[in-house]
Amino acid sequence: MAEAPTSAKPRAFSPPNWLRTWRKHFNGQPWGFVIFRTARQGNDDDNDERRANIEEVIRRVIELPFARDVAQARKEGAVLPDDFHEARAKFEIRWVDDVSTDFNTPTTASDEDSLRVKYATLRPDLDPGLNWEVFFYASPEAVESFEKEAPTTDENSSLWRAQAPYLLAVTAAADSGLEEEHDEAPWFKPVFKVAAEVLVESLFDILNMGTPLQRITRHVKRATELDKKPEQAEQLQTEGLDDIWWSMHPSPERLRRRRKINSD
């Protein structure tokens, strides 16, 4: 009597970069990002609810790479790595109230120097997987980007979109530490917009590698929302740079322009 055919064993899903990094450097430990938020002032239940909703939306967008991995594994009929769910559960957003601002007044924003001072006081107590040379700020304009763009943002959304929910990334140091004459000095941007959906999938690994900040910010514009001197913001050279950081690689638009120039 012929033996019944055995079903093929599902193949293992290839670990994404964020999981490889967590395994190698933070196995069993918390990892994630520090995000400053405007503080609640007074007693307004409606604003409390709005802020809670915004924070839930921000978390959903930041965690889209997890949902994308699960969906891709299901599509391939593959089995997720054994430690996938453990690593996902260890992911943390460390919210910090910026008490100098008022969530009830959404036009107010802090300034980058005061945020750096606050972040510096936190760093000695942060887990290694949350202690980066960059932290984040859910500024009024960033919150507005989530309210407008998050409803149409999911795991199937394409990258490099002109409009996307973003956070302000603020460098822990106010300058690059390079001499002014250094070729890479102009690349450094102390504040820039980052698409929230690439924090886990791209920026986490780049920061963990110790990539110099000026190389991370080479192709992105400096964000001016925290500038206290508007006349300086107007003088910034932004031609050819991207509004939102998606990757260290040149954007598709930049590559198209480069090909066009080379073909002329």
C-alpha positions, -999 to 999 in steps of 0.1 A, spaced: 0 0 0 14 34 -11 22 58 17 1 90 18 21 120 5 34 143 32 27 180 30 58 202 24 71 220 54 65 257 52 96 277 45 110 301 70 104 338 64 136 357 58 142 379 89 138 416 82 167 440 89 151 453 121 149 418 135 184 410 126 196 441 143 176 434 174 189 398 176 225 408 173 226 439 195 195 440 218 182 405 221 157 403 249 159 441 255 135 470 248 142 489 217 125 518 199 125 556 199 120 586 222 93 610 210 85 643 227 49 655 227 32 687 236 20 686 272 -16 687 283 -24 719 302 -56 726 321 -85 702 322 -100 694 288 -113 659 283 -118 665 245 -81 673 241 -71 644 262 -91 621 239 -76 638 208 -41 634 220 -47 597 229 -61 591 194 -31 609 178 -7 588 198 -25 556 188 -23 567 151 14 575 154 21 541 169 1 524 141 20 541 114 54 535 130 46 498 134 35 493 98 67 474 90 55 447 115 22 445 97 39 444 63 61 415 74 32 395 87 12 401 55 42 392 33 48 360 52 12 350 48 13 358 11 44 336 7 30 308 29 61 312 51 66 309 88 77 339 108 109 336 128 104 322 163 115 355 179 95 378 156 67 383 181 91 387 211 110 414 193 78 432 183 66 431 218 98 446 230 94 476 207 87 508 226 78 544 220 90 564 250 67 594 251 81 624 269 60 655 277 73 688 266 59 709 294 70 742 277 42 737 251 4 733 253 -15 707 235 -46 730 238 -27 755 216 -17 735 186 3 764 169 29 764 196 62 744 192 92 741 213 127 750 202 154 725 193 179 736 219 155 732 248 145 697 235 182 687 233 187 697 269 157 676 280 169 646 259 204 648 274 189 645 309 171 613 298 199 595 281 217 581 311 186 561 321 176 550 286 180 514 275 207 510 248 180 502 222 163 536 227 195 557 232 202 572 198 220 603 184 185 614 172 152 618 190 118 628 177 92 655 182 55 653 174 53 689 166 20 707 158 27 704 120 37 668 124 5 660 143 -14 676 115 4 654 89 -9 623 108 -44 637 109 -44 643 71 -23 614 58 -25 585 82 -61 575 72 -47 565 37 -14 551 50 -11 513 55 13 485 48 6 487 11 15 523 8 43 531 -16 74 549 -2 88 582 -14 54 598 -14 53 636 -16 29 637 14 32 613 43 27 613 81 61 624 96 79 633 128 106 658 133 139 642 139 162 663 161 199 655 164 212 651 200 241 674 191 235 708 176 263 704 151 282 677 132 315 683 149 331 688 115 353 717 105 333 743 85 355 737 55 349 699 55 332 687 24 305 669 44 297 698 68 269 713 46 251 679 45 243 681 82 207 691 91 200 693 129 162 690 124 146 671 96 113 654 87 112 616 87 84 595 73 71 577 104 67 544 86 105 540 79 117 545 115 117 507 122 125 494 88 153 518 78 164 544 103 168 520 133 194 499 115 212 530 102 215 546 136 226 514 152 255 512 127 267 545 139 263 562 106 276 598 108 246 621 110 257 643 81 255 613 58 221 604 71 208 639 63 227 646 31 197 644 8 169 659 30 160 695 37 164 711 71 130 714 88 124 750 99 94 745 122 116 749 154 136 778 141 131 809 162 147 832 136 125 831 104 150 852 85 176 824 89 151 798 77 145 817 45 183 817 37 186 779 38 197 763 5 171 736 -2 171 733 -40 172 696 -51 167 682 -16 139 661 -4 112 674 20 109 641 39 136 616 48 128 581 35 162 566 31 199 574 29 197 566 -8 188 592 -34 151 595 -41 136 582 -74 130 618 -84 167 627 -78 178 597 -98 155 607 -127 169 642 -127 205 628 -127 197 605 -156 182 635 -175 213 656 -169 236 629 -180 216 623 -212 216 659 -222 
